[in-house]
Amino acid sequence: MSPSPADVRAQWTDHNPGLDTSPMELIGLLKHATGLLNRAVEPLYAGAALTAPEVDMLIPLRHATDPVIARRLAEWLGLSRAGVSKALGKLEKRGFIARTPNPADRRAALVTITPAGAKAVDDLFPRQLSAEVRLLAGLGEDRERVLGALGRLVEVMERQVGRD
C-alpha cells in the first residue's frame, strides 16, 4: 500500500524541516485527477490515428475560422512553444495539419487543420467527451463549485507563470 499524500508530506517535512511542502496536497490531487482522466480515455485511442494530446492540440484548429500561429496555440493550451512546435511537426508529417508562411511575420507559420485532421478529430473527440461525461457524472450538484475552484486555480497559476 502506498503512503497517503499527507504521509509523504510529513516525511518530507521530517527530512527537510525548512522545505515548504504546502503545495504537495493540491498538486498531488491534480496529478492524481489527471492520471485518472488519462486512464479513462486511454482505451479510446488504442490503435487510433492520433493520441489524446494530439487531439487536444487539434481541437482549437478544428473550428478556427482563420489560420493560427503556434505561439497562440501554445498560449491557448498552456503549453510551451517548443513542445507545441515539436508536436505540430509530427502532425504535419502525418498530414493532419498544414503550415504555410505567414506574410506578416516570416518567423511564424500559419497553421491550419487538414481534412484528414478534421476527420480524425470528428471521429475521436465525441468518444472522448462521452468518456469524460461518464467520469464526471458523480459530481452532481458539486459541479459548479468544482468549476469555480478550478477556474480560480488556473487564474492564479496563469498570473504566476506570466511572471516567469
Disulfide bonds with the S-S distance in Angstrom:
none
